[in-house]
């Protein structure tokens, strides 16, 4: 009986300790220090070993941003890189204290 309870107890403990792996929003992932704003205008992982659900969310957010950057670039006859650089500047302004940004060296820094 003890062997049966140990795996079940471990699973319950993991669910209690690591609730961020399930149904995390972009804002919650930023608050938890899992992701931050990259210098190229996209979001990136501050830590390694991120849950698949969070990886999918980041991919989706970055895909949406890329599409929007392309639209803005085309409308204003500028490059996507220029748009993403401007987006990063705006992200720096909008980032809450305690959230992560990618610094000039590429290292993650808390705002």
N, C-alpha and C positions, 0 to 999 in steps of 0.2 A: 504494500500500500504506500509506503514511503516513497518508492521510486516513481509512482504515479503522481503524487502530490508535488514533488520537486519540479518537474517540467511545467506543470500547471502554475505553480507558485512563481516560477521564473517568468513565464509569459505575462502573468498579471503584474508583476513587478516592472517588467519592461514597459507595459502599457501605461503604468502610472508614472514612471520616471521619464519616458520618452514620448509624451503626448504630441510633440511637435511633428512627429513623422506622419501623422494622419490628418488630412484636411487643413493644412496650414495655408493661410493667405499670404500674399506678398508682404503686407504690412507686418504680420506676425513674424514672418521669416526675417524681416529687417530688425524688428524689435528683439528677436532671439539671437541676433548676431550671426545668422546663417548665411545671409546674402547681403550684398551692398551694391552701391552704384559704381560701375567701372568707368574709367576715364574715357572710354569710347562711346559712352551714352547708353550702354546696356547694363543689365544686372549680372553679377557674378557671384561665385561661391567664396565666402570668407573662410569657411572651414571645409575639410574634406569629409568624405563618407556620408554625403547627404542622401536622404531617402529618395527613392525613385519618384515619388509623387512631387517632391520639391523640385527635382531636376526637370520633370515635365512642365511644371509651372513656370520655371525660369525660361525654358525653351520657348514656351508659348508667349510669355511676356516679351522676350527678345524678338520673336517673330513679328509680333504686333508692332513693336517699336520700329523694327526695320522697315515694315510696310509703310508706316506713317512717315518715317524719315524720308523714304523714297518719294512719297507724295509731296512732302514739303519741298524737297530738293527740286523736284520737277517744276512745281508751281513758281519757285523763286529763282530758277535757273542757277542753282548752286550745287555743289557736290553733296552727296550723302554724308561724307566725312565732315563737312562743314556743319551740316545740320546736327549730326551726332555730337560734335564738339560743343555746339550751343546748348544741346539738350543736357550735356554733362554740367555745364555752367548753371543751368536752371536747377538741375538735380542737387547741386551743392547748396544752393539757396534754400531749396525745399526740404532737404534732409534734416531730420530731427536730431537733436543732441543725443549722443549715445549710439547712433546708427553709424554704419561703416561706409567710407568712401575710399576709392583707390587714389592714393597719392601719386605725385609725379614720378616716383621711383617704381611704381607698380605695387607697393606694399599697401596693405589695408590699414587705414587709420580711423579712429573714432572721432566723430565730429563733436 
